[in-house]
Amino acid sequence: MTLWGLLALYGIARVLQVFPGKVPIPAVVALHVLPPIVFALIHGAMFYRTRVIVIFFAICLVVANIFENLGVRTGFPYGHYYFTDLMGPKLFAVPIQLGLAYLGMAYLSWALARLILGDVRTTLAGSRVVTLPSVAAFIMVAWDFSQDPVWSTILHLWIWRDGGAYFGVPVSNFLGWYLTVYVFYQLFALYLRGRSANPKPLPSSYWKPAVLFYAASAAGNVLLLVPQAGPSVVLDPSGAQWKVSDITGTCAVVSIFTMGAFTLLAWVRLATSRPKRNAGEESAVA
């Protein structure tokens, strides 16, 4: 019930995003960030043990903060940008909440990648040491691809100094994102290689909240289609003018056909898995 409660709380946070000004932005951001983290900690500990999921969190935090601070100072690998004060306190040049934002979605993307690839084994070995991080990275980048222009160009949580082709966001951002998340997924995969998992069997229903949590994130972007008060046009620092409705409409469509596609693939894989495998092999480390 705790996992479902966290999913409901996250859903409320996504609805609050549709009504800007009703709740302070730092509070909305916190509700976007904290429920996925707690969900990942509980859900991940059931499968990998608490120690392993804490190591996963540590790898994500260290790698993400190194790349984000490097990006702010040098422009590599995302492009030239900086964070405003809307996300609260910073660790060096990066808001603490942004570093934390990686954790929940990183875990959910990893879980969906496991489901989509199937073939659950007792240990992570062979080509899956590389293929699993590669697929998980695509799933997580889809999350950023579906909403970066909203958080940056419209809400100004961070600013792209030179603008960019994707509604004020440079294409290099998404290449940089893929590099960042691939690095921490690959490091985690190398840590898992050859290690056994918690032997306690888990039912197939264990995976459903994770898939629906990722789906809720995509649905939250679709909610941005609801008309809102505010300016109809925004400018990026390069002087390019963007219609807010174009940004929100495009992000909604991108969410459906990227995040929605990954959600559907994971759900179909889960629905078509044999019950015997779900009961007996779910406890294996991917």
N, C-alpha and C positions, 0 to 999 in steps of 0.2 A: 504493500500500500504506500510505503514511503516513496518508492520510485514513481508511482502514478501521481502522488501529490506534488512531487517536484516537477513533473511534466505539466501538471495543471498550473502551477505557479509560473512556469516559463510561458505558458500560453497566455496568461494574464499580462505578463510583461510585453509580449508582442502586440497585444491589443492596446496597451497603454501608449505604444509608439505611434498609434494612429491619432492620438489626441495630444499633440505636443502642447506643453504649457500647463497641463493639468497636474503633472507630477514633475518635479525637477529632473533635468536630464541625468545628473549623477545617480539618482535613485533608479531611473529607468535602465541605465547602463548596468547598475549593480544587479538588477533583477534579470537582465539578459545574461550576466556573467556567472553569478553565484549558483543558481539552481543546476545548470549543466555541470559545474564542478562537483557539487555534492552528489549528483546523479552518477557521474563517472567514477567517483571514489567508491560509492556503495556497489554499483553494478560491476565495476572492474574488480573489486576485492572478492566478489563472489566467484569470479572465474580465475583470476590470476593470483589471488592472495593479496592482502593489503600491502605487503612489502613491495611487491612487483608494481602495483599501480602507483605507489608513491615514487618509485624509481622512474616510472613513465612520466609522472608529473614533473619530476626534477629535470629530466632530460629536456622536456618541452620548454620549461621555464628558462633554463639556461640558454638553450639554442635560440629560442625566440627573442629573448632580450638582447643577446649578442647581435643578432642580425638586425633587430629594430634600431638599436642604438647606433650600429654601424650605418644603417640606412639614413637616419636623421643627420648624421655628421658628414657622410660622404656621398650619399645618393645611391650607393650600391647596397643591395641589388634591386631595389624597388623603383628608384627615381628620387628626385629631390622633394622633400616634404618636411613638415613639422607638425607637432601636436599642439592643439590649443589647450586651455585650462579646463575645458568642459568635462573631461573625464576624471578630474580630480588629481591627487598627488602623483608625482612622477618618481621613477627610479632612474636617475641620470636624466636622459632626455625623453623617456618613454613612460606614459601613464601606467601605474601599477595594475589598474583594471584591464588594460589592454593585454599585458603579459598573462594575466589570469584568464582572459577571454579565449586564449589558445587552448586551454586545458580541456574544457568540456567538449568543445567541438572536435578537438584532435582525437579524443577517445571515441566519440560517436562515429567519426569518419573511419577510424581503424576498425571498429566493430562492424560497420557496414561492408568494409572491404573484405573482412573475413567471411561474411555471409555470401557476398557476391562471388568470391573465388571458390567457396565450398571446400570440399576435400579436407575436412578437419582431421588433424593428426595429433599424436601425442607430443610431438616436438616440432619446432619450426626448423626445417632443413631444406637443403637443395635450392632450387631456383626460387622457392617461395620466400627465401630470405630477402630477395630483391623485389619480386613481383608484388608481394603484399604491401611493402612501403610505397611502391610506385602507384598502385591503385588507390591506396588510402590518401596519398597526396592529391590526386585528381579530385577525389570526393571532397576534401577539405577546401581546395582552391575554389571549387564550385560555390561554396558558402561565401567566400569573399567576393567572387565574381558577381554574385547575385545581389550584393548590397553595398559595395564600397562607394558608388556614387551618391547613395543616399546619406551615408554617414559623413562623407567628406564634402561633396559639392553642395548638398542641401543643408545638412546639420552642422557642418564645419567642426567636427570633432578632430579632424586633422586636415591640413591644407597641402595640396599639391602645388608647389611653387610655380611650375611652368604649365599647369593644366595638363590636359591629355585628351586623346581621341575618344575615350570611353566616358563621355559626359564629365570631362575634367580629370579623369584618372588615366595615367599613362599605361600603355600596354606592358611596359617593363615591370609594373607592380605585380602583375599576375605571374610573370616568369620568376620574379624574385620570391613571391609567395611559394611557388612550387618548389624552388630550391630550398627554402627554409624548412618547410614541413617535411620534404623528402629527407633532409638531413636528420631531423630528430626521429622520424619513423625508422630510418635505416639504422640509426644507433640503437633504438629500442629492439629492432629485429635481431641485431647482432647480440644484444644482451640475452634475448630469449632463446637464441639458437641452442638446441640441445637440452634445454631446461624443461622439466616436467611441470605440470600445473597442479592445482588443487584437485585431488582425486574425487571429490564429491560430485556425483552426477547432477546435471542441471537439465530441466525440461526445455523443450523448444520455446515455450512461452517466455522463457527468460530473455530472449532476444527482442521480443515485440516492443517493449517500452523504448529500447534504444532506437529501433527503426522509426517509431512514431515520434520520438524526440527530434530526430533529424528532420522528419516530415513537418513537424510543427514550426521549425525554423524556416523552412521553405514557405509554409502557409502564411507566416508572419510577413514575409515580403509581398505576398499577393494581397494582403490586407492594405498595403500602401495605395492600392487603387481607390480606396475610399476617399472621396473628395475632402480636402482639409482647408482650413483658413490659412492665409499666408500668401506670400508673393508667388506669382505664377511663373516668374522667370528669375534665374540666378546667374551670377557671373563667376567664372573661375579666375584665378590670378593672371591668366594670360589675356583676359579680356573677352574670352569666348562666352557667348550667351546661350544658356540652356533652358528649355522649358521644363518646369518641375514635373508636369504630367508626362512628358517624354521619358524622364529619368525613372519615375516610379512605374510607368507602364512597361518599360524595357526590363527593369529589374524583376518585375513580376513574371514576365514571360521567360526570362532567363532562369528564374527559380524553378518554374514548372518543368522546363526542358533540360535542366542540368541536375539540380537537387532532386526534383521530382522523378527523373529517370533513375537516378541512383537508388532512391527510396523504393521505387517499383521493382527494380532488379533484386534488391535485398529481400523485399517482401515475398516475391515469387520464389526465390531460392528457399526461403524459410518455409513457405507453404508447401513446397514440393519435396522437402527433405523427408526421408523415411523416418517414422517414429522411433525405430530401433536405434538409428544413428543419433537422433536428437537426445535420447535418454542416456546412451552409453558413451558418446564421444564429445558431448558438449563441454565436458570438463577438461578437454585437451587444450594445450597451448597451441595457437595457430602456428 
